[in-house]
């Protein structure tokens, strides 16, 4: 289902809010889109993702179940449900979702990104990087893929390369809290503690600015 223009704008707004760490606001935005198109799988995925960010993992699973009822091969929803199951300590369901993802053939940039996340969780880090590279090839400004690529590189201990990926994600999306945080972690792993603190401080500055809006 392709969302109408109003729903598409709300979806983008919701994901932007999540990127800025505004999880409750993002959830409310996705609820607004659900009022317009309650069966839209992208809307249901957004609700599931927002609940996941808010650590409401059971609610996340419930929304993602609805998204997958509408679109059973929705790779991003399968991945996010697997991650929610992980947090709920439901290892069998987690493993099943991740394995189902990598059994599917990616159709677009979102699918390649989702496949990369599943491979990363299965500790197949080089394969995960290859999936993120494919996503980036299809959409070079896909900041989520650059950020996730950095995570996989960090899991391999390639911290300088990871930082380069985080820098690219930040270049594309300067208010992406997760990329700044991950950059700080990688810098800390290299012993560059002052630079790491600068990355963490950047997040706090953005939070303070948002609180004054």
KEKE-3310 file (N, C-alpha, C; in steps of 0.2 Angstrom, whole numbers, plus 5000, padded with zeros to 4 digits):
npx = (5004:5003:5005:4994:4997:4996:4998:5010:5018:5017:5022:5036:5038:5037:5047:5058:5057:5060:5073:5079:5078:5065:5055:5042:5034:5036:5029:5016:5014:5014:5002:4993:4994:4989:4976:4971:4975:4973:4976:4988:5003:5016:5013:5009:5021:5029:5023:5026:5040:5042:5036:5046:5057:5054:5055:5044:5041:5032:5021:5026:5029:5015:5010:5019:5016:5003:5007:5014:5004:4997:5007:5016:5030:5037:5052:5059:5049:5049:5063:5063:5053:5060:5071:5063:5058:5070:5073:5063:5067:5064:5070:5069:5058:5064:5076:5069:5063:5074:5081:5071:5071:5083:5081:5073:5072:5079:5070:5071:5079:5076:5074:5087:5093:5086:5090:5103:5103:5098:5108:5118:5114:5114:5128:5135:5145:5152:5144:5133:5138:5140:5127:5123:5131:5125:5113:5117:5122:5111:5104:5113:5111:5106:5105:5102:5108:5121:5124:5121:5130:5142:5140:5141:5154:5161:5158:5167:5178:5184:5186:5190:5186:5173:5170:5171:5160:5150:5152:5148:5134:5131:5134:5124:5112:5112:5106:5105:5104:5108:5119:5128:5130:5135:5146:5154:5156:5164:5175:5179:5183:5194:5202:5201:5196:5193:5188:5177:5169:5165:5157:5146:5142:5137:5125:5118:5117:5109:5097:5095:5092:5080:5072:5069:5061)
npy = (4994:5011:5025:5040:5057:5065:5055:5050:5061:5062:5050:5052:5063:5057:5047:5056:5062:5051:5049:5060:5057:5060:5051:5049:5059:5055:5043:5048:5055:5044:5038:5048:5046:5033:5035:5040:5030:5015:5002:5002:4996:5002:5012:5004:4998:5009:5013:5001:5003:5015:5011:5002:5010:5016:5007:4998:4984:4973:4979:4984:4972:4968:4978:4976:4963:4965:4973:4963:4955:4961:4963:4950:4947:4958:4965:4974:4975:4962:4961:4970:4965:4954:4959:4965:4953:4949:4958:4954:4942:4931:4919:4909:4914:4926:4921:4914:4924:4932:4922:4920:4932:4933:4923:4928:4937:4952:4967:4980:4996:4997:4984:4978:4985:4980:4966:4967:4971:4959:4950:4955:4954:4940:4938:4938:4947:4952:4949:4956:4969:4969:4969:4981:4989:4987:4993:5006:5008:5008:5019:5032:5042:5036:5037:5029:5016:5019:5022:5009:5001:5006:5001:4987:4986:4991:4980:4971:4976:4986:5000:5013:5013:5012:5024:5032:5029:5032:5046:5049:5046:5056:5067:5067:5067:5077:5078:5065:5056:5043:5040:5049:5045:5032:5035:5041:5030:5022:5030:5030:5017:5017:5024:5038:5048:5062:5066:5057:5061:5074:5070:5064:5075:5083:5077:5080:5094:5095:5090:5099:5110:5106:5105:5119:5123)
npz = (5000:4995:5004:5006:5002:5014:5024:5021:5023:5037:5041:5038:5046:5059:5059:5058:5070:5079:5075:5081:5094:5100:5106:5111:5105:5092:5093:5095:5083:5073:5078:5074:5060:5059:5062:5050:5041:5046:5043:5036:5032:5034:5043:5054:5056:5059:5072:5079:5079:5086:5099:5102:5103:5114:5124:5125:5123:5121:5117:5105:5098:5096:5087:5076:5073:5067:5056:5049:5046:5037:5027:5024:5021:5025:5027:5036:5047:5051:5056:5066:5075:5078:5085:5096:5102:5106:5116:5125:5129:5122:5114:5104:5095:5091:5084:5074:5067:5062:5054:5045:5038:5032:5023:5014:4998:4995:4990:4989:4994:5008:5011:5010:5020:5031:5030:5032:5046:5052:5049:5056:5069:5069:5070:5058:5052:5042:5031:5034:5032:5018:5014:5019:5011:4999:5000:5002:4989:4981:4987:4991:5000:5012:5027:5038:5034:5033:5046:5052:5046:5051:5064:5062:5057:5069:5077:5071:5076:5069:5071:5066:5053:5056:5062:5051:5044:5053:5053:5040:5041:5050:5043:5033:5041:5053:5065:5070:5084:5087:5079:5083:5096:5094:5087:5097:5106:5097:5096:5110:5111:5104:5112:5111:5121:5124:5112:5111:5121:5116:5106:5113:5120:5110:5108:5120:5118:5107:5113:5123:5115:5109:5120:5122:5112)
capx = (5000:5006:5002:4993:5002:4996:5001:5017:5022:5017:5027:5042:5039:5038:5054:5063:5057:5063:5080:5081:5077:5059:5051:5035:5032:5036:5023:5010:5013:5012:4995:4990:4994:4985:4969:4970:4976:4974:4979:4994:5009:5021:5010:5009:5028:5031:5020:5030:5047:5041:5036:5052:5062:5051:5056:5038:5043:5026:5017:5030:5027:5008:5010:5023:5012:4998:5010:5016:4997:4996:5013:5020:5037:5040:5058:5060:5045:5052:5069:5061:5050:5065:5074:5059:5058:5077:5073:5058:5071:5061:5076:5067:5055:5070:5080:5065:5062:5080:5082:5066:5073:5089:5079:5069:5076:5078:5068:5073:5084:5074:5075:5094:5095:5084:5094:5109:5102:5097:5114:5122:5112:5117:5135:5138:5146:5154:5138:5129:5141:5139:5120:5122:5134:5120:5108:5120:5123:5104:5102:5119:5110:5102:5109:5102:5112:5128:5125:5121:5137:5147:5139:5144:5162:5163:5158:5173:5184:5187:5183:5191:5181:5166:5169:5170:5153:5145:5153:5144:5127:5129:5134:5117:5107:5116:5102:5103:5107:5111:5125:5133:5132:5139:5153:5157:5158:5170:5181:5181:5186:5201:5206:5201:5191:5190:5183:5171:5165:5163:5151:5141:5140:5133:5118:5115:5116:5103:5092:5093:5089:5074:5068:5067:5057)
capy = (5000:5017:5030:5046:5062:5067:5050:5050:5067:5061:5045:5055:5067:5052:5044:5061:5063:5046:5050:5065:5055:5062:5045:5050:5063:5051:5038:5052:5056:5038:5037:5052:5043:5027:5038:5041:5023:5011:4996:5003:4992:5007:5015:5000:4997:5015:5012:4996:5005:5020:5008:4998:5015:5018:5001:4995:4979:4969:4983:4984:4966:4968:4982:4973:4957:4968:4975:4957:4952:4965:4961:4945:4948:4965:4963:4978:4973:4955:4962:4974:4961:4949:4963:4966:4947:4948:4961:4950:4936:4925:4918:4905:4918:4930:4917:4912:4930:4934:4918:4921:4938:4931:4918:4932:4940:4959:4970:4987:4998:4995:4976:4977:4987:4975:4960:4968:4971:4952:4947:4958:4950:4933:4939:4937:4954:4954:4948:4962:4975:4969:4971:4989:4992:4986:4998:5012:5008:5010:5025:5034:5046:5032:5038:5023:5011:5021:5021:5002:4999:5008:4996:4980:4987:4991:4973:4967:4979:4991:5006:5019:5013:5013:5031:5035:5027:5037:5053:5050:5046:5062:5072:5066:5068:5080:5077:5058:5055:5036:5040:5053:5040:5026:5038:5042:5023:5020:5034:5028:5011:5019:5028:5045:5050:5069:5067:5054:5066:5079:5067:5063:5082:5085:5074:5084:5101:5095:5089:5105:5115:5104:5107:5126:5125)
capz = (5000:4995:5008:5003:5004:5021:5028:5019:5027:5044:5042:5038:5052:5064:5059:5060:5078:5082:5074:5086:5101:5102:5105:5113:5100:5086:5093:5093:5075:5070:5080:5069:5053:5060:5062:5043:5037:5051:5040:5032:5035:5035:5049:5059:5057:5063:5079:5082:5080:5091:5105:5103:5106:5121:5127:5126:5118:5120:5112:5099:5095:5094:5081:5071:5071:5063:5050:5045:5044:5030:5022:5028:5019:5027:5031:5042:5052:5054:5059:5072:5079:5081:5090:5102:5105:5109:5123:5129:5131:5118:5109:5098:5091:5089:5079:5068:5063:5059:5049:5040:5035:5027:5018:5009:4993:4996:4984:4988:4999:5015:5012:5011:5026:5036:5030:5036:5053:5054:5048:5061:5075:5069:5071:5052:5052:5035:5026:5036:5029:5011:5013:5020:5005:4993:5002:5000:4982:4979:4990:4994:5006:5017:5033:5043:5032:5035:5054:5054:5043:5057:5070:5060:5057:5076:5079:5069:5079:5064:5074:5062:5047:5059:5063:5045:5042:5057:5050:5034:5043:5053:5037:5030:5046:5058:5072:5072:5090:5088:5075:5087:5102:5091:5086:5104:5108:5093:5098:5116:5110:5101:5117:5110:5126:5123:5106:5112:5125:5112:5102:5118:5122:5104:5109:5125:5116:5103:5118:5126:5110:5108:5125:5122:5106)
cpx = (5004:5002:5000:4997:5002:4999:5008:5021:5022:5022:5034:5044:5040:5045:5059:5063:5060:5071:5083:5080:5070:5054:5044:5031:5031:5030:5016:5009:5011:5004:4991:4989:4989:4978:4967:4970:4978:4977:4985:5000:5014:5019:5011:5017:5031:5029:5024:5037:5047:5041:5042:5057:5060:5052:5049:5037:5037:5022:5020:5028:5020:5007:5013:5019:5006:5001:5012:5009:4996:5001:5017:5028:5040:5046:5060:5056:5047:5058:5067:5058:5055:5069:5070:5059:5065:5076:5068:5061:5067:5065:5073:5063:5060:5073:5076:5064:5068:5082:5077:5068:5078:5087:5075:5074:5074:5075:5069:5078:5082:5075:5082:5096:5093:5088:5100:5109:5102:5104:5119:5120:5114:5124:5138:5139:5148:5149:5134:5132:5140:5132:5119:5125:5129:5115:5110:5121:5116:5102:5108:5117:5106:5106:5108:5107:5119:5129:5125:5128:5142:5146:5142:5152:5164:5163:5164:5179:5187:5184:5184:5187:5174:5165:5168:5163:5148:5146:5148:5136:5126:5129:5127:5112:5110:5113:5101:5107:5111:5118:5130:5135:5136:5146:5157:5160:5164:5176:5184:5185:5193:5205:5206:5195:5188:5186:5177:5166:5161:5156:5145:5138:5135:5126:5114:5113:5110:5097:5090:5090:5082:5069:5065:5063:5050)
cpy = (5006:5022:5036:5051:5064:5062:5049:5055:5065:5055:5048:5059:5062:5049:5050:5062:5057:5047:5055:5063:5057:5056:5045:5054:5059:5046:5042:5053:5050:5036:5042:5049:5037:5029:5039:5034:5018:5004:4996:5000:4997:5011:5011:4998:5003:5015:5007:4999:5010:5016:5004:5004:5017:5012:4997:4989:4974:4973:4984:4978:4965:4972:4979:4967:4960:4970:4969:4953:4955:4963:4956:4945:4954:4964:4967:4977:4966:4956:4965:4970:4956:4953:4964:4959:4946:4952:4958:4943:4930:4923:4914:4910:4923:4927:4916:4919:4932:4929:4918:4927:4936:4926:4922:4935:4948:4962:4977:4989:4996:4988:4975:4979:4982:4969:4961:4968:4963:4949:4949:4954:4943:4932:4937:4944:4956:4954:4954:4969:4975:4971:4978:4992:4992:4992:5005:5013:5010:5017:5028:5038:5042:5032:5032:5017:5013:5020:5013:4999:5000:5003:4989:4981:4987:4984:4969:4970:4984:4998:5013:5019:5014:5020:5035:5034:5032:5044:5054:5050:5053:5068:5072:5068:5070:5079:5070:5056:5048:5036:5044:5048:5035:5029:5039:5035:5021:5024:5032:5021:5012:5023:5036:5048:5057:5069:5063:5058:5071:5076:5066:5070:5085:5083:5079:5091:5100:5094:5095:5110:5113:5106:5114:5128:5125)
cpz = (5000:4999:5004:5005:5011:5026:5027:5023:5035:5046:5042:5044:5058:5064:5060:5067:5081:5081:5079:5093:5104:5102:5106:5108:5094:5087:5092:5086:5072:5072:5075:5062:5053:5060:5054:5039:5042:5049:5036:5035:5037:5042:5055:5061:5061:5070:5082:5084:5086:5098:5107:5106:5113:5126:5129:5121:5117:5115:5105:5095:5092:5087:5075:5068:5066:5056:5046:5043:5037:5025:5025:5026:5020:5031:5037:5048:5055:5058:5066:5077:5082:5086:5097:5105:5109:5116:5128:5131:5128:5112:5103:5093:5088:5083:5073:5064:5059:5053:5043:5035:5030:5022:5012:5004:4994:4989:4983:4994:5006:5016:5014:5018:5032:5036:5033:5043:5056:5054:5054:5068:5075:5069:5064:5049:5045:5030:5028:5032:5021:5010:5014:5014:4999:4994:5000:4993:4979:4981:4994:5000:5011:5023:5038:5041:5034:5042:5055:5051:5048:5062:5068:5060:5064:5079:5077:5072:5074:5065:5070:5056:5050:5060:5056:5042:5046:5055:5044:5036:5046:5048:5034:5034:5052:5065:5073:5078:5090:5084:5080:5093:5099:5090:5092:5106:5104:5095:5105:5115:5107:5106:5116:5114:5125:5117:5107:5116:5121:5108:5107:5119:5116:5105:5114:5123:5112:5108:5121:5122:5109:5113:5126:5116:5108)
residu = (UNK:UNK:UNK:UNK:UNK:UNK:UNK:UNK:UNK:UNK:UNK:UNK:UNK:UNK:UNK:UNK:UNK:UNK:UNK:UNK:UNK:UNK:UNK:UNK:UNK:UNK:UNK:UNK:UNK:UNK:UNK:UNK:UNK:UNK:UNK:UNK:UNK:UNK:UNK:UNK:UNK:UNK:UNK:UNK:UNK:UNK:UNK:UNK:UNK:UNK:UNK:UNK:UNK:UNK:UNK:UNK:UNK:UNK:UNK:UNK:UNK:UNK:UNK:UNK:UNK:UNK:UNK:UNK:UNK:UNK:UNK:UNK:UNK:UNK:UNK:UNK:UNK:UNK:UNK:UNK:UNK:UNK:UNK:UNK:UNK:UNK:UNK:UNK:UNK:UNK:UNK:UNK:UNK:UNK:UNK:UNK:UNK:UNK:UNK:UNK:UNK:UNK:UNK:UNK:UNK:UNK:UNK:UNK:UNK:UNK:UNK:UNK:UNK:UNK:UNK:UNK:UNK:UNK:UNK:UNK:UNK:UNK:UNK:UNK:UNK:UNK:UNK:UNK:UNK:UNK:UNK:UNK:UNK:UNK:UNK:UNK:UNK:UNK:UNK:UNK:UNK:UNK:UNK:UNK:UNK:UNK:UNK:UNK:UNK:UNK:UNK:UNK:UNK:UNK:UNK:UNK:UNK:UNK:UNK:UNK:UNK:UNK:UNK:UNK:UNK:UNK:UNK:UNK:UNK:UNK:UNK:UNK:UNK:UNK:UNK:UNK:UNK:UNK:UNK:UNK:UNK:UNK:UNK:UNK:UNK:UNK:UNK:UNK:UNK:UNK:UNK:UNK:UNK:UNK:UNK:UNK:UNK:UNK:UNK:UNK:UNK:UNK:UNK:UNK:UNK:UNK:UNK:UNK:UNK:UNK:UNK:UNK:UNK)
# end
